[in-house]
Amino acid sequence: QLQLMESGGGWVQPGVSLRLSCAASGFSGSGYRLDDYAIGWFRQAPGKEQEGVSCIVLDGDSTRYEDSVKGRFTISRDNAKNTVYLQIDSLKSDDTAVYYCAGMRAELLTYRRCTLARREYDYWGQGTQVTVSS
């Protein structure tokens, strides 16, 4: 099955940037490839519900962003490295959260448009902590 592992989190001061990575594996022997999946980034802040922040359909590079992060967050891919990235600029204290990447089969999507609904995703990484503080 698809396996995902996040990295790149850490402690930063407000206003700086981070690039999170989501490395994908476990699909090469299944008959599927990375382009057969949609990948989403989710985050969960202390005491709050998990929310979707961005997603990408790898076959076609179609992307979507939650309104509160538009202009600051950028999702991208590198198929050669089997990795999806989340670039976060101008970090705020409210961005403090555990960030997860998740995957789902793109064939389940209508018109191959990715979704920010966490219930739709079947494969999840362990998360990487982002802490933004002075």
Contact map, one row per residue, 1 for C-alpha under 8 A:
11100000000000000000000001100100000000000000000000000000000000000000000000000000000000000000000000000000000000000000000000000000000000
11110000000000000000000111100000000000000000000000000000000000000000000000000000000000000000000000000010000000000000000000100000000000
11111000000000000000000111100000000000000000000000000000000000000000000000000000000000000000000000000000000000000000000000111000000000
01111100000000000000011110000000000000000000000000000000000000000000000000000000000000000000000000001110000000000000000000111100000000
00111110000000000000111100000000000000000000000000000000000000000000000000000000000000000000000000001000000000000000000000001110000000
00011111000000000001111000000000000000000000000000000000000000000000000000000000000000000000000000111000000000000000000000001111000000
00001111100000000001110000000000000000000000000000000000000000000000000000000000000000000000000000000000000000000000000000000011000000
00000111110000000111100000000000000000000000000000000000000000000000000000000000000000000000000000000000000000000000000000000001000000
00000011111000000111000000000000000000000000000000000000000000000000000000000000000000000000000000000000000000000000000000000001111000
00000001111100000000000000000000000000000000000000000000000000000000000000000000000000000000000000000000000000000000000000000001111000
00000000111110000000000000000000000000000000000000000000000000000000000000000000000000000000000000000000000000000000000000000000011110
00000000011111010000000000000000000000000000000000000000000000000000000000000000000000000000000000000000000000000000000000000000011111
00000000001111110000000000000000000000000000000000000000000000000000000000000000000000000010000000000000000000000000000000000000000111
00000000000111110000000000000000000000000000000000000000000000000000000000000000000000000111100000000000000000000000000000000000000111
00000000000011111000000000000000000000000000000000000000000000000000000000000000000000001111000000000000000000000000000000000000000000
00000000000111111100000000000000000000000000000000000000000000000000000000000000000000001110000000000000000000000000000000000000000000
00000000000000111110000000000000000000000000000000000000000000000000000000000000000000111110000000000000000000000000000000000000000000
00000001100000011111000000000000000000000000000000000000000000000000000000000000000000111000000000000000000000000000000000000000000000
00000001100000001111100000000000000000000000000000000000000000000000000000000000000011110000000000000000000000000000000000000000000000
00000111100000000111110000000000000000000000000000000000000000000000000000000000000011110000000000000000000000000000000000000000000000
00001111000000000011111000000000000000000000000000000000000000000000000000000000001111000000000000000000000000000000000000000000000000
00011110000000000001111100000000000000000000000000000000000000000000000000000000001110000000000000001000000000000000000000000000000000
00011100000000000000111110000000000000000000000000000000000000000000000000000000111100000000000000000000000000000000000000000000000000
01111000000000000000011111000000010000000000000000000000000000000000000000000000011100000000000000000000000000000000000000000000000000
01110000000000000000001111110000000000000000000000000000000000000000000000000000010000000000000000000000000000000000000000000000000000
11100000000000000000000111111100000000000000000000000000000000000000000000000000000000000000000000000000000000000000000000000000000000
11100000000000000000000011111111110000000000000000000000000000000000000000000000000000000000000000000000000000000000000000000000000000
00000000000000000000000011111111100000000000000000000000000000000000000000000000000000000000000000000000000000000000000000000000000000
00000000000000000000000001111111000000000000000000000000000000000000000000000000000000000000000000000000000000000000000000000000000000
10000000000000000000000001111111000000000000000000000000000000000000000000000000000000000000000000000000000000000000000000000000000000
00000000000000000000000000111111100000000000000000000000000000000000000000000000000000000000000000000000000000000000000000000000000000
00000000000000000000000000111111110100000000000000000000000000000000000000000000000000000000000000000000000000000000000000000000000000
00000000000000000000000000110011111110000000000000000000000000000000000000000000000000000000000000000000000000000000000000000000000000
00000000000000000000000100100001111110000000000000000000010000000000000000000010010000000000000000000000000000000000000000000000000000
00000000000000000000000000000000111111000000000000000000111000000000000000000000000000000000000000000000000000000000000000000000000000
00000000000000000000000000000001111111000000000000000000011000000000000000000000000000000000000000000000111000000000000000000000000000
00000000000000000000000000000000111111100000000000000000111000000000000000000000000000000000000000000011111000000000000000000000000000
00000000000000000000000000000000001111110000000000000011110000000000000000000000000000000000000000000011110000000100000000000000000000
00000000000000000000000000000000000011111000000000000011110000000000000000000000000100000000000000001111000000000100000000000000000000
00000000000000000000000000000000000001111100000000011111000000000000000000000000000000000000000000001110000000000111000000000000000000
00000000000000000000000000000000000000111110000000011110000000000000000000000000000001000000000000111100000000000000000000000000000000
00000000000000000000000000000000000000011111000001111100000000000000000000000000000000000000000000111100000000000000010000000000000000
00000000000000000000000000000000000000001111100001111000000000000000000000000000000000000000000011110000000000000000000000000000000000
00000000000000000000000000000000000000000111110111100000000000000000000000000000000000000000000011100000000000000000000000000000000000
00000000000000000000000000000000000000000011111111000000000000000000000000000000000000000000001111000000000000000000000000000000000000
00000000000000000000000000000000000000000001111100000000000000000000000000000000000000000000000010000000000000000000000000000000000000
00000000000000000000000000000000000000000000111110000000000000000000000000000000000000000000000000000000000000000000000000000000000000
00000000000000000000000000000000000000000001111111000000000000000000000000000000000000000000000000000000000000000000000000000000000000
00000000000000000000000000000000000000000001101111100000000000000000000000000000000000000000000000000000000000000000000000000000000000
00000000000000000000000000000000000000000111100111110000000000000000000000000000000000000000000000000000000000000000000000000000000000
00000000000000000000000000000000000000000111000011111000000000000000000000000000000000000000000000000000000000000001010000000000000000
00000000000000000000000000000000000000011110000001111100000000000100000000000000000000000000000000000000000000000001110000000000000000
00000000000000000000000000000000000000011110000000111110000000001100100000000000000000000000000000000000000000000001000000000000000000
00000000000000000000000000000000000000011100000000011111000000111100000010100000000000000000000000000000000000000001000000000000000000
00000000000000000000000000000000000001111000000000001111100000111000000000100000000000000000000000000000000000000111000000000000000000
00000000000000000000000000000000000001110000000000000111110011110000000000110000000000000000000000000000000000000100000000000000000000
00000000000000000000000000000000001011100000000000000011111111100000000000000000000000000000000000000000010000011100000000000000000000
00000000000000000000000000000000011111100000000000000001111111000000000000001000000000000000000000000000000000000000000000000000000000
00000000000000000000000000000000001110000000000000000000111111000000000000000000000000000000000000000000000000000000000000000000000000
00000000000000000000000000000000000000000000000000000000111111000000000000000000000000000000000000000000000000000000000000000000000000
00000000000000000000000000000000000000000000000000000001111111100000000000010000000000000000000000000000000000000000000000000000000000
00000000000000000000000000000000000000000000000000000001111111110000000000000000000000000000000000000000000000001100000000000000000000
00000000000000000000000000000000000000000000000000000111100011111000000000100000000000000000000000000000000000001100000000000000000000
00000000000000000000000000000000000000000000000000000111000001111100000000000000000000000000000000000000000000000111000000000000000000
00000000000000000000000000000000000000000000000000001110000000111110110010000000000000000000000000000000000000000000000000000000000000
00000000000000000000000000000000000000000000000000011100000000011111110000000000000000000000000000000000000000000001000000000000000000
00000000000000000000000000000000000000000000000000000000000000001111110000000000000000000000000000000000000000000000000000000000000000
00000000000000000000000000000000000000000000000000000000000000000111110000000000000000000000000000000000000000000000000000000000000000
00000000000000000000000000000000000000000000000000001000000000001111111110000000000000000000000000000000000000000000000000000000000000
00000000000000000000000000000000000000000000000000000000000000001111111110000000000000000000000000000000000000000000000000000000000000
00000000000000000000000000000000000000000000000000000000000000000000111111000000000000000000000000000000000000000000000000000000000000
00000000000000000000000000000000000000000000000000000000000000000000111111000000000000111100000000000000000000000000000000000000000000
00000000000000000000000000000000000000000000000000000100000000001000111111100000000001111000000000000000000000000000000000000000000000
00000000000000000000000000000000000000000000000000000000000000000000001111110000000011110000000000000000000000000000000000000000000000
00000000000000000000000000000000000000000000000000000111000000100000000011111000000111100000000000000000000000000000000000000000000000
00000000000000000000000000000000000000000000000000000001000010000000000001111100000111000000000000000000000000000000000000000000000000
00000000000000000000000000000000000000000000000000000000010000000000000000111110011110000000000000000000000000000000000000000000000000
00000000000000000000000000000000000000000000000000000000000000000000000000011111111100000000000000000000000000000000000000000000000000
00000000000000000000000000000000010000000000000000000000000000000000000000001111111000000000000000000000000000000000000000000000000000
00000000000000000000000000000000000000000000000000000000000000000000000000000111111000000000000000000000000000000000000000000000000000
00000000000000000000001000000000000000000000000000000000000000000000000000000111111000000000000000000000000000000000000000000000000000
00000000000000000000001110000000010000000000000000000000000000000000000000001111111100000000000000000000000000000000000000000000000000
00000000000000000000111100000000000000000000000000000000000000000000000000001111111110000000000000000000000000000000000000000000000000
00000000000000000000111100000000000000100000000000000000000000000000000000111100011111000000000000000000000000000000000000000000000000
00000000000000000011110000000000000000000000000000000000000000000000000001111000001111100000000000000000000000000000000000000000000000
00000000000000000011100000000000000000001000000000000000000000000000000011110000000111110000000000000000000000000000000000000000000000
00000000000000001111000000000000000000000000000000000000000000000000000111100000000011111000000000000000000000000000000000000000000000
00000000000000001111000000000000000000000000000000000000000000000000000111000000000001111110000000000000000000000000000000000000000000
00000000000000111100000000000000000000000000000000000000000000000000000110000000000000111110000000000000000000000000000000000000000000
00000000000001111000000000000000000000000000000000000000000000000000000100000000000000011111000000000000000000000000000000000000000000
00000000000011111000000000000000000000000000000000000000000000000000000000000000000000011111101000000000000000000000000000000000000100
00000000000001100000000000000000000000000000000000000000000000000000000000000000000000000111111100000000000000000000000000000000000100
00000000000001000000000000000000000000000000000000000000000000000000000000000000000000000011111100000000000000000000000000000000001110
00000000000000000000000000000000000000000000000000000000000000000000000000000000000000000001111100000000000000000000000000000000000100
00000000000000000000000000000000000000000000100000000000000000000000000000000000000000000011111110000000000000000000000000000000011100
00000000000000000000000000000000000000000000100000000000000000000000000000000000000000000001111111000000000000000000000000000000111100
00000000000000000000000000000000000000000011110000000000000000000000000000000000000000000000001111100000000000000000000000000000111000
00000000000000000000000000000000000000000011100000000000000000000000000000000000000000000000000111110000000000000000000000000011110000
00000100000000000000000000000000000000001111000000000000000000000000000000000000000000000000000011111000000000000000000000000011110000
00000100000000000000000000000000000000001110000000000000000000000000000000000000000000000000000001111100000000000000000000011111000000
00011100000000000000010000000000000000111100000000000000000000000000000000000000000000000000000000111110000000000000000000011010000000
00010000000000000000000000000000000000111100000000000000000000000000000000000000000000000000000000011111000000000000000011111000000000
01010000000000000000000000000000000011110000000000000000000000000000000000000000000000000000000000001111100000000000000011110000000000
00000000000000000000000000000000000011100000000000000000000000000000000000000000000000000000000000000111110100000000000111100000000000
00000000000000000000000000000000000111000000000000000000000000000000000000000000000000000000000000000011111110000000000000000000000000
00000000000000000000000000000000000111000000000000000000100000000000000000000000000000000000000000000001111110010100000000000000000000
00000000000000000000000000000000000110000000000000000000000000000000000000000000000000000000000000000000111111010000000000000000000000
00000000000000000000000000000000000000000000000000000000000000000000000000000000000000000000000000000001111111010000000000000000000000
00000000000000000000000000000000000000000000000000000000000000000000000000000000000000000000000000000000111111111100000000000000000000
00000000000000000000000000000000000000000000000000000000000000000000000000000000000000000000000000000000001111111000000000000000000000
00000000000000000000000000000000000000000000000000000000000000000000000000000000000000000000000000000000000011111000000000000000000000
00000000000000000000000000000000000000000000000000000000100000000000000000000000000000000000000000000000011111111100000000000000000000
00000000000000000000000000000000000000000000000000000000100001100000000000000000000000000000000000000000000011111110000000000000000000
00000000000000000000000000000000000001110000000000000011100001110000000000000000000000000000000000000000010010011111000000000000000000
00000000000000000000000000000000000000010000000000000010000000010000000000000000000000000000000000000000000000001111100100000000000000
00000000000000000000000000000000000000010000000000111110000000010100000000000000000000000000000000000000000000000111110000000000000000
00000000000000000000000000000000000000000000000000010000000000000000000000000000000000000000000000000000000000000011111110000000000000
00000000000000000000000000000000000000000100000000110000000000000000000000000000000000000000000000000000000000000001111110000000000000
00000000000000000000000000000000000000000000000000000000000000000000000000000000000000000000000000000000000000000000111111000000000000
00000000000000000000000000000000000000000000000000000000000000000000000000000000000000000000000000000001000000000010111111000000000000
00000000000000000000000000000000000000000000000000000000000000000000000000000000000000000000000000000111000000000000111111110000000000
00000000000000000000000000000000000000000000000000000000000000000000000000000000000000000000000000000111000000000000001111110000000000
01110000000000000000000000000000000000000000000000000000000000000000000000000000000000000000000000000111000000000000000011111000000000
00110000000000000000000000000000000000000000000000000000000000000000000000000000000000000000000000011110000000000000000011111100000000
00111100000000000000000000000000000000000000000000000000000000000000000000000000000000000000000000011100000000000000000000111110000000
00011100000000000000000000000000000000000000000000000000000000000000000000000000000000000000000000010000000000000000000000011111000000
00001110000000000000000000000000000000000000000000000000000000000000000000000000000000000000000001111000000000000000000000001111100000
00000111110000000000000000000000000000000000000000000000000000000000000000000000000000000000000001110000000000000000000000000111110000
00000000110000000000000000000000000000000000000000000000000000000000000000000000000000000000000111100000000000000000000000000011111000
00000000111100000000000000000000000000000000000000000000000000000000000000000000000000000000001111100000000000000000000000000001111100
00000000111100000000000000000000000000000000000000000000000000000000000000000000000000000000101110000000000000000000000000000000111110
00000000001111000000000000000000000000000000000000000000000000000000000000000000000000000011111100000000000000000000000000000000011111
00000000001111000000000000000000000000000000000000000000000000000000000000000000000000000000100000000000000000000000000000000000001111
00000000000111000000000000000000000000000000000000000000000000000000000000000000000000000000000000000000000000000000000000000000000111
